[in-house]
Amino acid sequence: MTEGKNRDTNPHSNPHSNPHTNPGTNPGTSPDKNRALAAAILPLVGGAGNITSIAHCMTRLRLGIQDRSLVQDQALKAVPGVMGVVEDDTYQVVLGPGTVARVTPEFERLVEESRRQAAGPPAAASAAATSTAATSGAGLAAQGAALKARQRAKNATPFKLFLRRIADIFVPLIPALIGCGIVAGLNGMLTNLGWAPSIVPALTAVAAGFMSLIAVFVGYNTAKEFGGTPVLGGAVAAIIVFPGIAHITAFGRQLSPGQGGVLGALAAALLAVQVEKHCRRLVPAALDVLLTPTLTVLLTGLVTVYGLMYAAGEVSAAIGVFANGLLAHGGAIAGFLLGGLFLPLVMLGLHQALIPIHTTLIEQQGYTVLLPILAMAGAGQVGAAIAVYLRLPRNGPIRATVRSALPAGFLGVGEPLIYGVSLPLGRPFITACLGGAFGGGFVGLFSQLGDTVGSTAIGPSGWALFPLVKGNQGIGVTLAVYALGLVVGYVSGFLATYLFGFSRQMLTELNATADDTAPLVSPAPFTAASPDDTPPDKESVTA
């Protein structure tokens, strides 16, 4: 799920630097902190010769690794600026929003430079990795590695891999959704206050332009993801937003521009990919350049106009009716379940299915009512982490992890807290989910009472979601409900973890030493499907 570059690299090149050279580098003191952080990471993932692909999403540097044994997890986690590591279909270094987009180009440049200058086999990196593995802590580290392996195997099912590919279609759109969503919020505020009326129409165009053509981008990305020609996917999806579609009747009803939305664009592009692949096999090579794109656009376009637009429109309308009806009639219960189960869904890789739903709701009504509820899962993690900090006064490593991860947690980047604190401990992860459930139930209750809280984009979470919050009431009321929901999530997660998150044996063992050099509770990364970076991934562990 990349929003930046994604390039294949030569896996047979040699590394440039010794893996013991840079782990202690502090990028914050370097004249170029982004390059320094990239330089600190590179040797710890086995050097340039161990990298097969480089990409990034909202919060993570995603690397294709040739030899996993050369990667030094513990040393990576100790690098200032690295929030954590996660292993899924790629090896992911969590750097946080903004930072990852600046570090990735520097990392790519370093890889290229290393390959040009490299000489000698990667024996040093291998020896260092072996030495590190031999001296690493056991206990929860081994437990974490086993959990990672089991979860990775479970998430490699065809259905979950398909969901991941669907999510990869939408994740690159998140930056535009965020930017246009914030502009829309600013424009709404100016409109309500009666300020700067001359600029309001211009801001409306800036905010709405992307959303009016989002189907085209979805079609383009779909074809690209599933092996077709991207521009043909965009071409068939453009039919959906073409104004002249209003003059066509299908199933006895007049079509309207945009009918079917992103779901229609997704279906049309998937069909176009299949038609194109069949044409490539059947059409003679001499005629391929003329017939294949023509047949792909013609056949898929007709099916889209006379079938997919109507069907996708009905599905989209049903999603909107269901989501709004669910919160209007059972908001408290629905919010409790959604807020409490979101992180387990992330662990199972099933949260990817929510991304097209979020996008459909934003396209229909200007905001998704589900994201603020799901964002409460992160609030529960923050509250649980604070409780862990207070309950383990003599465990320096865990307290240090909490201190470093809490700021990102407040901003909605939950991976460091989840994979570095609550999940390895076990019970605190469950109590953190309980905190998210109460926060989600609170926001859902207000939706049931008529004060709907939504988000104009996907990706951000936590405090970072405030600029994107929108609802059916005044902005003050909407912001207050969301803020109180976060507070409920913090407090509930804290109390549940403080009271029920530890057994007596756990407290005795984890507080047994005040030696700050003891192994961290979570030296091994855990497998997780990607938000958001969602968003947003929110991708980050976002809804």
N, C-alpha and C positions, 0 to 999 in steps of 0.2 A: 504494500500500500504506500505508494510513493507519491509525493507531491513535487519532489525535486528530481535530480538526475538519477537514472538507473542504467548503468552501463556494465556490460560484461568485460571482465579483465582476464588477462592471461594467467592461468593458475600455475604455470610452469616457470615463471620468473623467479629470481632469487631475492631474498630479503636484503634490506640495506643496513639495518642497524641491529646492534646487539640488544636482546630483550632486557638486559639489565640496565640499559642506559638511561631511560626516561621515566620509569614508573614514578619516581618521586617528584617529577617536574610539577611545579605549581603554575598553571596557566594564568592565574590571576596576577602574577608578578611579571609576566612576560610582556614585552612591547606589543606582541601580537598574540593575545591570549587564545584566539581561535586556532591559530596554527600550532601554538604550544600544546593545546589540548589534543589536537589531532596527532601531533608528534608523540605525545605520551601514550595514546591509544594504540598506534600502529604496531610497535614491537610486541605489545601484550596480546595481540590477536595473531601472532605468528609471523609478522612482517608482511611485506608486499607480496611475496611469493605464495602466501597462504590465502590471499583474497581472490575470490572468483567473481564477485559482483559487489557493487556499492550503490546504496540507495538510502533514502530517508523518508520518514513520514512526519507527522506533527511533532513528535517528541523523541524519536529514536533513530539512531544511525543503524541501518540494516545491512549486514555484511554476509555475503556468501563465503563460507569457510571451506577450504579444501581439506584440511586436517584438523579436526576438532581438538586433538590432544595438544596442539601447540598453543591453544588459547589459555591464558592465565586469568581465570575468573576473579580470584582474590585480589591480585594486583590491579586489575581493572577497576574493581569496586573502590580501591583505595585512592585512585587518581582524583584529585580535586576537580570538580565539574561533572564527574560521572555519578549519576543518581542510582544506577543499578544496571543489571544485565538480565536479559530474557532470551531464552532459546526457543524458537519455534521453527518455521520453515527456513528462516534465516537467523543468524546470530545478531541480537539487537542490543545496542548500547544506549541506555536511556540518558539523554542529555537535556531534555526539557524543550518546551516550545521556544522558538526564536534562535536559541543557541544551536540546535541541530542544523538549521538551514545555513548557518555561517560556518560551522565546523566541517560539514560534509564536503564543500568544494576544496577546503584546505587539505582534508584527508585524501581526496582524489589526487590533488597535485603531489602530495607527498608520496603516494603509491607510484605515480608515474616517474617521479624523480628517483625514487629508490630503485626502480627497475632499470632505469638508464645507468645508474651508477653502481649497481650491485655486482659483487664478485664473490663467489664462494657459495657452498651449499648451506641449507638452513639448519646445519647441525647445532649451532649455538642456540637457536630458538627452541629446537627440540629438547636439547639438554636442559635448558632453563625451565621449560614447561614440565619436564619429568621431575626435576628437582623440586619445583613448587608443589606438584601433586604429591610427592613423597612426604613433604613436610606439612601439608595442610591438616586442619583439624578434622576429627571424625564426628561421631554423635549425630547432631542434627544436620551436619553437612551431608552425611551419607543418606540420611532420611530424606533430605531435600533433593538430592540427586535421584533417588529412587522415585520420588513423587514426580519429578520432572520427566523422567523416562516414561513412566506410566501414562502421565497426562498427554505427553506428546504422541504416544501410540494411539490413545483414545481419540485425539483430535485429528488424526490422519484418515478419517473415513471419507468416502467420496462425497457424501452430503455436506460435511463440514468444509471440505476443500472447495466445493462449489460455492458455498456461502462466502468463503474467504475471497473467492474471485469476484463475486458480486460486490462485496465491500470494496475491493480494489478499484472498482469502477467509480465509486462515489468519493472515496477519500481524496483524490486529487482535486476535487471540486470544493473541498472544505475552505481553503483560504478565500475563495471568491464569495462563498456563502457568508463567511464571517465579516469580510469587508463590507459587502452590500447590506448585511443585516445591521451593522453598526450605523451605516449611513442612513438606513431606513429609520432606525431609532432616533437618530439626531433630527431627521426630517420631521418625524412625528412630533417631537418635542417642540420644534420651531412652529409647526402648524398649530399645536394646542395653545402655545403662548402668544401666537399672533406676531411673532418676530420674523424679520427678514422675508416678507412675503414674495419679494422678487426672485429670491434664490430657491424657494421651495419647489417650483416646477423642475428646475435643473437637478436638484437633489433627488427628486422623484425618478427622473430618468436614470440617474447614476445608480440608484438603489434597485430599480425594477428591470433595468436592461438585461442583466445576467439571468434573472429568474425567468424572463420572457423567452429566453433561448436555452434554458438549461437542458431541455430535451435533446438539443443538438449535441451538446457536450457529452451527455450520457450515451447517446448513440455512438459517437466517436470513440469514447473510452471502452464501450462494450465490444465493438469490433476489434479494437486493439488488444484487449485482454483475451479474447477468445480466438485470436489467430486470423482475423479477417483484415481487409483493407480499411483503416480507420475512417477515411473520408467517405467511403461508401456507407458505413454505419451512420455517420453524421448526416449524409444525404437523405437516407430513408427516414431518419428521425426528424429531419427538418420538415417533412410533410405534415407532421402533427401540429406544428406551430404556424404553418403557412396560412395567411388570412383567407385565401381563396377557398379553403376547405369548407367555409361556411355555406358554400353554394352546393354542397354534395349531401345527398340523403342516403343513409344506410340503416337497414332494419326498420324502415318507416320513420326514421327520425333524422332531422337535420343535424349534421355534425357542426361542431364549433371548434375554432382554433384552440389548440392546447388540450383538447379532449383526450384523456388517456394519460397525459402528462409523462412523467419519467418512467412509469411502468410500461406505457405504450412504446416509448422510445427504446427501452430495454428489450422488450419482446421483438420489436421491429429489427433492431440491430442483430439480435441473436439469430433471427430468421435469415437476415441478409448474409451473415457469416456462413450459414449452412448452404444457402443457394450459391454463394460465390465458390465455396469449396467444391460443390458438385460440378459447377461450370468449369472450374479449372481442370477437373479430371476428364470431362466429356468433350469440351470444345477443342478443336484442333489448334495447335500452337500458333499457326499463322493468323488465326482469327480471334485469338484469346483477348488481345488488347482492345478489340472492338466489341465483341459479343459479351464477354464476361461481365464488365461493369454495366452494360446496357441491360442485360437480362436480370442482373442482381437488383438494380434500381427499379426496373419495370415490374417484375414479379413481386418483389417484396413490397413495393409501393402500393400496388393494387390490393394485396392482402392487408396491408396496414390500413388503407382507406376503408375498405369494405368489410373489415373484420376486427383487426386488432384495436383500432381506435375506440370502437364501441365497447368491446369487451374490457379493455383496460380502463376505459372511463367508468364502467360499472364497478369494477374492482376498486378503483381509486375512491369513488364516492362511498363505497361500502366501508373502506378503511376509515375515512373521515367520520362517517356516521357512528361506526363502532367505537372509535377512540373517544369521541366527544360524549357518546351515550354512556360508555363505561364509567367515565369520570363524573358525569352528571348524576348518575343513579347509584353508583357504588364507589365513589371516589376514594373514600377513606380506606376501604378494604383493598381496592385495586392498587392504590398508591402504596399501601403497606407491602403487598406482595411484590410489586414491581421494584420498589426500593430495596427490599430485602433479598430478592433473587437475582438482581442484576449482576453482581460480581460472580456468583456461581455460573451464570450464563456466560460470562466472559471466560471463566476457566474452562468451560465446555466448548467454547468457540461458537456458541449459538447466538451471541449478541450481534453478529454480522447481519442477521436477518432484519434487524431493526433499522438499519441505515436507509434502505429504500422507503421504509414506512415513514421515518422522520422526514425525508426529502419530499415525499408525497404530501404530507400534512403541511409542510412549509409552502409548497407550491399551491395548495388549495386555499389555505386560510392565512398565510403569512407567518405562521409559527407552528412549532410542534409542541403539543401539550404534554408529550411523554418525557422529553429530555430533562426538564427541571425536576421531575420526580426521580428519574434515574440518577441524576446528579447527587441525590441525597446519599447514595451508596458511598461516595467519596467522603461525605461529611461523617458518616459512621466510622470510616477508617481513621479520620483525624482524631475523633474523640477516643477511639480505642487506643491509638498510639500514645496519646497523652496519659491515659490510664496505665499503659505499659511502662511508661517513663517513671511514673510515681510509684508503681508497685515493685519496680526492680531498682532500688536506690544504689545497690552495690554492683550492678552489672554495667560497667563502663562502656563496653562495646555496643550493647543494645541501646543504651541511652544516647550514645554518640550518633548512632544511626537515626534514631528518632529526631534528634536535634537538627540533623542535616536534611532530613526528608520532610519535616513538617511545613516549611515555607512552600515547597512545591505542592504538598497536599492541600493546603489552603487554597492554592490557585487551581486545583483540580487535576494535578498530575499525581495519580495515586500509586503508580508502580513501585516507587521506592518504599513506601509504607507497607504495601501489600507483600511484595516479595522479599523485603528486607526485615519486616517486623511481624506482622500479624499472621500471615500464612504459615511460615515455618513453625511458629508457636502453636498453631492449631486452634485452640479454643478462642483466642482473641480474634481470629478471623471470623468465627461464627458470631461472636458478640458484636463485632464491627458491622456485620451484615444486619444484625438486629437493630443497631442504631440507624442504619440506612432505611430499614423498614419503617421505623417510627417517623423519621423525617419525611419519607415518601407518603406515609399515611396522613401526615399533617398537611402537606401540599395538596394531596388528593381530596382531603376533607373540604378545603376551601373551594376546590373546583366543584365539588358536590353542592356547596352552598352558593355557587354562582360566580365566584371570583377566580376565573381561570388564569393560570400562569403558564406561559409558553416561552419558547426560544425561537428567535428568527434565524438561527443557524445551528449547525451541529459542529462538534469539535471541542469547544471550551466547556469547562465545568467549574464547580466551586465559585470562588470570587470572580474568576475570569468570565463567568457567564452574565454578570450584572449588566454590562452594556448591551447585551442581546435579549434581555428579558422583555417580554411583551405579553399583554393579556387583554381581556375584554373590559377591564375597568381602567381607572386612571393609573398612570405610571407609578405614582406614589404607593397606591394600594398594592399593585402587582409586585413592586420591589420589596415592599414590607413583608408580603406573604413568603416570597422566596427567601428573604433574609431570615425570617423566623423559622422556616423549614430547615435551613442550615443549622441554626442554633439548636433546634430539636434533635437533629442528627448528631451534632457534636455531643450534646449532653447525654443523649440516650446511649450512644456508643461508648462514652466515657463510663457511665454508671454500670452498664451491662458488663463491660470488661473489668472494671475495678472490683465489682462484686462477684462476678461469675467467670471471669476469664482465666483464672489460675486455680489449680488445685494446690493443696498445701505442699505436696511433693515438688511441684513445679517451682513454687516460690522458694523452697529450700534449696533446690539445685541451682536455680538461676541466680540466687543471691548468695551463693556459697562462697564467692570470692570477690574481692574488690580489685583484683588484678586487671587493669585495663588492657593488658596484652592478651587476655584470654581470647579464644576464637570467637568471631561473631556468630550469632545464632543462625544467620542465613548466608553462609559462604557460597552456596551454590545457587545459580539462577533457577527460576521455575518457568515452566511453559505457560504461556498465556496467549490467547488469540488477541489480535490487535484491534481498540477502540479506535482514543484520537485524535484523532488522529487522529478516529476518529475526529472520535472526533474525535469523537471527538468524541471518536474516536470517538469525542470526543472523544475514537480514537482514544495518549494519556488514557488512563482508565476512565473513560468518559462514556456517556451514553451513546 
